[in-house]
Structures are given as structure tokens and as C-alpha cells.
Amino acid sequence: MDIRPLKNKVALKEFVTESTTSSGLVLMGGTGSTPEFGVVAVGPLVDCVKVGDRVYIEMGKGTIIDDMLIVEDKFITVVLE
């Protein structure tokens, strides 16, 4: 499904990280810290991020559609360089 966010909305997908313990157990989702998201689509009024950026957002914001999270650009708190 193609997503075209409207106005100041941004479509995000969560980066699922995995880590391995010293005994070889694979842990999905990292250490329980704030999830990191990748920008997959932006609305026409968004100028703070672009497709492909990695970001952190305020938790508890947005709407889930399929496997994506749709948020307003004002809820993006950090863009990773």
C-alpha cells in the first residue's frame, strides 16, 4: 500500500533492532528504550525531515495504519545524523 500523508503528517516505520546475549539468546526490540523510527513518507507542509531520515518521537502520539505510525511533524523530537 502506498501512503501519501496530508498536510503536516509524517509516516514512520519502527526500526526493529535485535541484540544477542552472551549465551546466544536473540532479543528483539533492543533494551526497551525509546523506539527509533524511519521516515517513509512526508506531507507537503513538512520541511524538518525527509524520507529516509531516522527519528525519535514523543511516545503515545499518532495513528497506526498497517505497520506504519502516522504523526504530526511537531511530535518528532530528534533527527539522527
Phi, psi and omega in degrees: 000132175272139180245133174232094181298148179262155175048243186257029182266153180228135176263129184234150170237137180286135172279120178266115180260154175228145177228156182244131178286170180296337179270000176097002179285129181269124179254122179271145175089010176074214188258014180086009178281183180300130182291149177260140182239153173251139180279124180251341177197149179227149176283168185293340181264003182269125178233001183268342179221164176224166179302133181101343177294151173252131188222163166245148181232166171292131183288150177084010181250149171107177181234134179269127175230117186054240181254020181243155176246126179255121181228159170285148182299335181292345180269358174279121185260331184215137170248123182280135180266000000 
